[in-house]
Amino acid sequence: MNNIEKALSVATDTKVFEMGRGKLCRVPELFRQLFPGRKAIIISDINLWEVCAETVYQHMQQAKIPCEYFLIPERHFHAEWKYVEMVEEAIRKADAVAISVGSGVINDLCKLSAAHIGQSYLSVATAASVDGYTSFGASISYKGLKQTFDCPAPVALLADVDVLANAPKAMTAAGYADLAAKIPCGAEWMIADLFGTEPIIPEAWHVLQDVLVEQLSNPEGVAAGNPEAIATLFEGLTLSGFAMQAARSSRPASCTDHLFSHYLDMTHHTFNGELQSHGFQVAIGTLTMCAFFDTFLQMDLSMLDVERCVTQWPTLEQEQARAHQLFRNFIDPELGYREITRKYSDADEVRKQLTLVRDNWIDLRDRCRRQVFPFAKMQQLFKTVGAPADPADIGVSRQQLLDMVPFTQLMRWRINLLDLAKRACIYDELVGKVFGKGCAWDVTTDKK
């Protein structure tokens, strides 16, 4: 059984995955098998119409399958709620089953719209740019906030390698960075598993993590647009989505690395007048977490003074006040308050968590060391593939990145490395050794 067959055996939503060269002609037959007697509506955008959406439409016409199309009328757009409403209205009006032809944004718009209607859809990928094609859930900006809405993945995913290999190189580099984020994300899942807040789900873990290093091993080929390298990358992204299906959450694929991206999305960050891609933003979050782990894994928590840490642990009211103060000018001033209230642990629970860390430190440290790439290695991979390797590459200063760190610790209920650092009273030391003089993100090197 190959990687994909194993993944499909644990996937809950997607039943078919086809990838190869010249695969666009397979869309009609696949649609007819999955949705016999139904009408189709192609959902795409004006950028992709001439690239491949029109070809899919022509194949459907030649196969005499009733088919319409709806194109997002803008050249630059993100996954926002207004587009969900547009797509949902188009599908309902056509009384049809959606065929998503696009990358992550189009796919997420179709995914949530189809879920609202109560039916599945077929996804045709156009770039190896994200892991969201087969993920459970859609990441959509709603009322200014980036949110993940629960909804099933497509029943089938088709990927034409020729189309993927011809996608803009920046999109492919973004996909590589999104896949690489699963490296530090996995180590943070180990921490949550030790704490008992989100136990590791073996099916979701092994389907991706067992092959992840191999699928990141050819950045030169990815950068060159080699079809085999692009296919391997896309397989990894697809496996990530299947892992999320198995877990019914994004836990296998994202943690603090993604929260830097969410912060930038919520603050409408642009560089040279352009919104930055999800993968490019995640690249900087991933590098930051690798740097944090470099420092964290040099510490010795086997001698942690648990009782001293517990006596310094703030009350829920103090943490809520900190969240209110930090988020007071944020687009959603209550976000930090809500999330810290959900994940707050009282002193007794913190004592148990830190005792587990202290008593299992050698094992946790060694597993995390095997899991996480050193900062320097990850940075070189990103340079090779053409992904951002410094915050300045996406128009963020190191000081701005430092200022984001407290937000990422508070803006989601999911336990992360920074939560452990807060409990163990090593947070300030950890941050200082990543952003201090001569360190990975030395803030003194910012141009004044």
C-alpha positions as CSV (number, residue, x, y, z in Angstrom):
1,M,0.0,0.0,0.0
2,N,1.5,3.4,-1.1
3,N,1.4,6.7,0.8
4,I,-1.8,7.8,-0.8
5,E,-3.6,4.5,-0.4
6,K,-2.7,4.5,3.3
7,A,-3.9,8.1,3.6
8,L,-7.2,7.5,1.8
9,S,-7.8,4.6,4.2
10,V,-7.9,7.0,7.2
11,A,-9.5,10.0,5.4
12,T,-13.1,10.6,6.3
13,D,-14.3,12.8,3.4
14,T,-12.1,12.3,0.3
15,K,-12.6,9.0,-1.5
16,V,-10.5,9.6,-4.7
17,F,-7.2,11.2,-5.4
18,E,-5.7,11.2,-8.9
19,M,-2.4,12.9,-9.8
20,G,-0.4,12.6,-13.0
21,R,0.5,14.3,-16.2
22,G,-2.4,15.2,-18.6
23,K,-5.1,14.5,-16.0
24,L,-7.5,17.4,-16.9
25,C,-9.3,15.2,-19.4
26,R,-10.2,12.9,-16.5
27,V,-12.6,15.4,-14.9
28,P,-15.8,14.5,-16.8
29,E,-15.4,10.7,-16.1
30,L,-14.6,11.3,-12.5
31,F,-17.6,13.7,-12.1
32,R,-20.0,11.3,-13.8
33,Q,-18.9,8.5,-11.5
34,L,-19.3,10.5,-8.4
35,F,-22.3,12.6,-9.3
36,P,-24.3,10.6,-11.8
37,G,-27.0,12.6,-13.6
38,R,-26.0,15.9,-11.9
39,K,-25.3,19.2,-13.5
40,A,-21.9,20.8,-12.8
41,I,-20.8,24.3,-12.2
42,I,-17.1,25.2,-12.4
43,I,-15.9,27.7,-9.8
44,S,-12.7,29.5,-10.7
45,D,-11.5,33.0,-11.2
46,I,-10.6,35.2,-14.2
47,N,-6.9,34.6,-13.8
48,L,-7.3,30.8,-14.1
49,W,-9.9,30.7,-16.8
50,E,-7.4,30.7,-19.7
51,V,-4.8,28.7,-17.7
52,C,-7.0,25.6,-17.2
53,A,-10.6,26.3,-16.1
54,E,-11.7,26.8,-19.7
55,T,-10.0,23.5,-20.7
56,V,-12.0,21.7,-17.9
57,Y,-15.2,23.4,-19.2
58,Q,-14.5,22.2,-22.7
59,H,-13.9,18.7,-21.6
60,M,-17.2,18.7,-19.7
61,Q,-19.0,20.0,-22.8
62,Q,-17.4,17.4,-25.0
63,A,-18.5,14.7,-22.6
64,K,-22.1,16.2,-22.9
65,I,-22.3,16.8,-19.1
66,P,-24.5,19.9,-18.4
67,C,-22.1,22.5,-17.0
68,E,-22.0,26.2,-16.2
69,Y,-19.2,28.3,-14.8
70,F,-18.8,31.1,-12.3
71,L,-15.6,33.2,-12.1
72,I,-14.6,35.4,-9.2
73,P,-14.5,38.7,-11.1
74,E,-11.4,40.1,-9.4
75,R,-7.7,39.4,-10.1
76,H,-6.5,39.9,-6.5
77,F,-8.6,38.5,-3.7
78,H,-8.5,36.4,-0.6
79,A,-10.8,33.9,1.1
80,E,-13.3,36.3,2.5
81,W,-16.9,35.8,3.5
82,K,-18.4,37.9,0.7
83,Y,-16.9,35.4,-1.8
84,V,-18.4,32.5,0.0
85,E,-21.8,34.2,-0.4
86,M,-21.1,34.7,-4.1
87,V,-20.1,31.1,-4.7
88,E,-22.9,29.7,-2.7
89,E,-25.4,31.8,-4.6
90,A,-24.0,30.6,-7.9
91,I,-24.2,27.0,-7.0
92,R,-27.7,27.3,-5.7
93,K,-28.9,29.2,-8.7
94,A,-27.4,26.6,-11.1
95,D,-28.8,23.7,-8.9
96,A,-25.5,22.0,-9.6
97,V,-22.5,20.3,-8.0
98,A,-19.3,22.5,-7.8
99,I,-16.0,21.7,-9.5
100,S,-13.4,23.9,-7.9
101,V,-10.7,24.8,-10.3
102,G,-8.0,26.8,-8.5
103,S,-5.7,26.8,-5.6
104,G,-6.3,27.3,-1.9
105,V,-8.6,30.3,-1.9
106,I,-11.0,28.9,-4.6
107,N,-11.0,25.5,-3.0
108,D,-11.8,26.9,0.5
109,L,-14.6,29.1,-1.0
110,C,-16.1,26.0,-2.7
111,K,-15.6,23.8,0.4
112,L,-17.6,26.0,2.7
113,S,-20.2,26.9,0.1
114,A,-20.8,23.2,-0.7
115,A,-21.1,22.4,3.0
116,H,-23.7,25.1,3.4
117,I,-25.7,23.5,0.7
118,G,-25.2,20.0,2.1
119,Q,-23.3,18.4,-0.7
120,S,-19.8,17.6,-1.7
121,Y,-17.7,18.8,-4.6
122,L,-14.8,17.9,-6.9
123,S,-11.5,19.8,-6.6
124,V,-9.1,20.4,-9.4
125,A,-5.8,21.7,-8.0
126,T,-3.9,24.3,-10.0
127,A,-0.8,24.9,-7.8
128,A,1.2,23.0,-5.1
129,S,0.7,26.1,-2.9
130,V,-1.3,24.9,0.2
131,D,-2.3,21.9,2.2
132,G,-5.9,22.9,2.3
133,Y,-7.2,21.0,-0.7
134,T,-8.0,17.9,1.3
135,S,-8.1,19.4,4.8
136,F,-11.2,19.3,7.0
137,G,-12.2,22.9,7.4
138,A,-11.9,26.1,5.4
139,S,-9.9,29.2,6.4
140,I,-12.0,32.2,5.7
141,S,-11.9,35.9,6.9
142,Y,-15.2,36.7,8.6
143,K,-15.8,40.1,10.1
144,G,-12.2,40.9,9.8
145,L,-11.0,37.8,11.6
146,K,-9.3,34.7,10.0
147,Q,-11.3,31.8,11.1
148,T,-11.4,28.1,10.4
149,F,-14.9,26.9,9.7
150,D,-15.7,23.2,10.0
151,C,-16.6,21.6,6.7
152,P,-15.8,18.4,4.8
153,A,-13.0,18.1,2.3
154,P,-13.9,17.4,-1.4
155,V,-15.0,13.8,-2.2
156,A,-12.3,13.8,-4.9
157,L,-9.1,15.7,-5.7
158,L,-7.5,15.7,-9.2
159,A,-4.1,17.2,-9.9
160,D,-2.6,17.6,-13.3
161,V,1.2,17.7,-12.7
162,D,1.8,19.7,-15.8
163,V,-0.6,22.4,-14.5
164,L,1.1,22.3,-11.0
165,A,4.6,22.6,-12.5
166,N,3.6,25.6,-14.6
167,A,2.1,27.5,-11.7
168,P,4.0,30.6,-10.6
169,K,7.2,29.7,-8.7
170,A,6.2,31.9,-5.8
171,M,3.1,29.8,-5.3
172,T,5.1,26.5,-5.3
173,A,7.6,28.0,-2.8
174,A,4.7,29.0,-0.6
175,G,3.4,25.4,-0.7
176,Y,6.9,24.1,0.3
177,A,6.9,26.5,3.3
178,D,3.4,25.4,4.3
179,L,4.5,21.8,4.2
180,A,7.7,22.6,6.1
181,A,5.6,24.1,8.9
182,K,4.5,20.6,9.9
183,I,8.1,20.1,11.3
184,P,7.9,22.5,14.3
185,C,4.1,22.0,14.4
186,G,4.7,18.3,15.1
187,A,7.0,19.1,18.1
188,E,4.3,21.4,19.5
189,W,1.8,18.6,19.2
190,M,4.2,16.5,21.3
191,I,4.0,19.1,24.0
192,A,0.2,19.2,23.8
193,D,0.1,15.4,23.9
194,L,2.3,15.3,27.1
195,F,0.0,17.9,28.7
196,G,-3.0,15.8,27.7
197,T,-4.8,18.7,26.0
198,E,-4.6,17.3,22.5
199,P,-3.4,13.7,22.4
200,I,-1.5,12.6,19.3
201,I,-3.8,10.7,17.0
202,P,-1.7,7.9,15.5
203,E,-3.5,7.7,12.2
204,A,-3.2,11.4,11.7
205,W,0.4,11.5,12.8
206,H,1.9,8.7,10.8
207,V,0.1,9.4,7.5
208,L,2.2,12.6,7.2
209,Q,5.1,12.6,9.7
210,D,6.4,9.3,8.6
211,V,7.2,10.6,5.1
212,L,7.5,14.4,5.7
213,V,11.3,14.7,5.7
214,E,11.5,12.8,2.4
215,Q,8.9,15.1,0.8
216,L,10.9,18.1,1.8
217,S,14.2,16.7,0.6
218,N,14.4,18.2,-2.9
219,P,14.1,21.9,-2.7
220,E,16.4,22.3,-5.7
221,G,13.9,20.3,-7.8
222,V,11.0,22.2,-6.5
223,A,12.7,25.5,-7.3
224,A,13.5,24.3,-10.9
225,G,9.9,23.3,-11.5
226,N,10.8,19.6,-12.0
227,P,7.5,17.7,-12.4
228,E,8.6,14.8,-10.2
229,A,9.7,17.1,-7.4
230,I,6.4,19.1,-7.7
231,A,4.4,15.9,-7.6
232,T,6.2,14.8,-4.4
233,L,5.6,18.2,-2.8
234,F,1.9,18.1,-3.8
235,E,1.6,14.6,-2.4
236,G,3.0,15.8,0.9
237,L,0.5,18.7,1.0
238,T,-2.3,16.3,0.2
239,L,-1.3,13.9,3.0
240,S,-1.3,16.9,5.3
241,G,-5.0,17.4,4.4
242,F,-5.8,13.8,4.9
243,A,-4.2,13.9,8.4
244,M,-6.5,16.8,9.2
245,Q,-9.5,14.8,8.0
246,A,-8.4,11.9,10.3
247,A,-8.1,14.3,13.2
248,R,-11.1,16.3,12.3
249,S,-9.1,19.4,13.1
250,S,-6.0,21.4,11.9
251,R,-3.9,20.0,14.8
252,P,-1.7,17.8,12.6
253,A,-0.8,20.7,10.3
254,S,-0.6,24.0,12.2
255,C,0.3,25.5,15.5
256,T,2.2,28.7,16.4
257,D,3.8,28.8,13.0
258,H,0.4,29.6,11.4
259,L,-0.6,32.1,14.1
260,F,2.0,34.5,12.8
261,S,0.2,34.3,9.4
262,H,-3.2,34.8,11.1
263,Y,-2.0,37.9,12.9
264,L,-0.7,39.4,9.6
265,D,-4.0,38.5,7.9
266,M,-6.0,40.1,10.6
267,T,-3.9,43.3,10.5
268,H,-4.2,43.4,6.7
269,H,-0.4,43.4,6.3
270,T,0.9,44.3,2.8
271,F,4.3,44.5,1.3
272,N,4.9,46.7,-1.7
273,G,1.2,47.2,-1.9
274,E,0.5,43.4,-2.1
275,L,-1.1,41.0,0.5
276,Q,1.4,38.2,1.2
277,S,0.5,34.6,0.5
278,H,-0.4,32.3,3.3
279,G,2.7,30.1,2.7
280,F,5.1,33.1,2.7
281,Q,3.7,34.3,6.0
282,V,3.9,30.8,7.4
283,A,7.5,30.6,6.3
284,I,8.5,33.3,8.8
285,G,6.4,31.7,11.5
286,T,8.1,28.4,10.8
287,L,11.6,29.8,11.0
288,T,10.7,31.6,14.2
289,M,9.5,28.4,15.8
290,C,12.6,26.6,14.7
291,A,14.7,29.3,16.4
292,F,12.6,29.0,19.5
293,F,13.1,25.2,19.6
294,D,16.9,25.6,19.0
295,T,17.0,27.6,22.3
296,F,14.4,25.5,24.2
297,L,16.2,22.2,23.5
298,Q,19.5,23.6,24.8
299,M,17.9,24.0,28.2
300,D,17.7,21.4,31.0
301,L,14.2,21.2,32.4
302,S,15.0,17.9,34.3
303,M,15.9,20.1,37.3
304,L,12.9,22.4,36.9
305,D,11.7,23.9,40.2
306,V,8.1,23.1,39.7
307,E,6.9,24.7,43.0
308,R,8.7,28.0,42.3
309,C,7.0,28.1,38.9
310,V,3.6,27.3,40.4
311,T,3.9,30.1,43.0
312,Q,4.6,32.6,40.1
313,W,1.7,31.3,38.0
314,P,-0.9,34.1,37.4
315,T,-4.6,33.7,38.2
316,L,-7.2,33.5,35.4
317,E,-8.2,37.1,36.1
318,Q,-4.6,38.3,35.7
319,E,-4.3,36.5,32.4
320,Q,-7.6,37.8,31.2
321,A,-6.5,41.3,32.1
322,R,-3.2,40.8,30.3
323,A,-5.1,39.7,27.2
324,H,-7.4,42.7,27.4
325,Q,-4.5,45.0,27.6
326,L,-2.6,43.4,24.8
327,F,-5.5,43.1,22.4
328,R,-7.1,46.5,23.3
329,N,-6.4,48.0,19.8
330,F,-6.8,44.8,17.9
331,I,-9.5,44.2,15.3
332,D,-11.2,41.9,17.8
333,P,-10.3,43.2,21.3
334,E,-11.9,40.2,23.0
335,L,-10.0,37.6,21.0
336,G,-7.2,37.1,23.5
337,Y,-9.6,37.1,26.4
338,R,-11.8,34.4,24.9
339,E,-8.9,32.1,23.9
340,I,-6.9,32.4,27.2
341,T,-10.1,31.7,29.1
342,R,-10.5,28.5,27.1
343,K,-7.0,27.2,27.6
344,Y,-6.1,28.6,31.1
345,S,-4.9,25.9,33.6
346,D,-5.2,26.5,37.3
347,A,-2.2,26.1,39.6
348,D,-2.9,22.4,40.3
349,E,-3.0,21.6,36.6
350,V,0.1,23.6,35.9
351,R,1.9,21.7,38.7
352,K,0.9,18.4,37.0
353,Q,1.9,19.7,33.5
354,L,5.3,20.9,34.7
355,T,5.9,17.7,36.7
356,L,5.4,15.7,33.5
357,V,7.8,18.0,31.6
358,R,10.5,17.6,34.4
359,D,10.1,13.9,34.8
360,N,10.0,13.2,31.0
361,W,12.4,15.9,29.9
362,I,15.1,13.7,28.4
363,D,12.5,11.8,26.3
364,L,10.7,15.0,25.3
365,R,13.9,16.8,24.4
366,D,15.2,13.9,22.3
367,R,12.0,13.4,20.4
368,C,11.7,17.1,19.7
369,R,15.4,17.2,18.5
370,R,14.6,14.4,16.1
371,Q,11.5,16.2,14.9
372,V,12.6,19.8,14.5
373,F,15.0,21.1,11.9
374,P,17.6,23.6,13.2
375,F,16.9,27.2,12.3
376,A,19.9,27.3,10.0
377,K,18.9,24.2,8.1
378,M,15.3,25.4,7.6
379,Q,16.5,28.9,6.5
380,Q,18.7,27.3,3.9
381,L,15.9,25.2,2.6
382,F,13.7,28.2,2.2
383,K,16.5,30.2,0.4
384,T,16.9,27.3,-2.0
385,V,13.3,26.9,-2.8
386,G,12.6,30.6,-3.1
387,A,10.5,31.1,0.0
388,P,11.1,34.0,2.5
389,A,14.1,33.4,4.7
390,D,13.9,36.6,6.7
391,P,11.0,38.7,7.9
392,A,12.1,41.6,5.7
393,D,11.3,39.3,2.7
394,I,7.6,39.9,3.4
395,G,8.0,43.5,4.6
396,V,8.1,42.8,8.4
397,S,10.9,44.1,10.6
398,R,12.4,42.0,13.3
399,Q,10.9,44.3,15.9
400,Q,7.5,43.9,14.4
401,L,7.9,40.1,14.5
402,L,9.0,40.3,18.1
403,D,5.9,42.4,18.9
404,M,3.7,39.6,17.4
405,V,5.0,36.9,19.7
406,P,2.8,37.7,22.8
407,F,-0.2,37.7,20.4
408,T,0.6,34.3,19.1
409,Q,0.8,32.9,22.6
410,L,-2.7,34.2,23.5
411,M,-4.7,34.2,20.3
412,R,-5.6,30.5,20.1
413,W,-6.7,28.0,22.8
414,R,-4.3,25.4,21.4
415,I,-1.4,24.7,23.7
416,N,2.0,25.7,22.2
417,L,5.7,26.0,23.1
418,L,5.2,29.5,24.4
419,D,2.5,28.3,26.8
420,L,5.0,25.8,28.2
421,A,7.6,28.5,28.4
422,K,5.2,30.7,30.4
423,R,4.5,27.9,32.8
424,A,8.2,27.0,33.2
425,C,9.2,30.7,33.7
426,I,11.6,30.5,30.7
427,Y,9.5,32.7,28.4
428,D,11.6,35.8,28.7
429,E,14.8,33.9,28.3
430,L,13.5,32.0,25.3
431,V,12.4,35.2,23.5
432,G,15.6,37.0,24.5
433,K,17.8,34.3,23.0
434,V,15.9,34.4,19.6
435,F,15.6,38.2,19.2
436,G,18.7,39.3,21.1
437,K,22.0,40.7,19.8
438,G,23.7,38.1,17.7
439,C,20.7,35.7,17.7
440,A,18.5,34.4,14.9
441,W,16.2,37.4,14.6
442,D,18.6,40.0,16.1
443,V,16.3,43.1,16.4
444,T,19.4,45.4,16.5
445,T,20.0,44.7,12.9
446,D,16.7,46.3,11.8
447,K,17.3,49.3,9.5
448,K,16.4,52.5,11.3
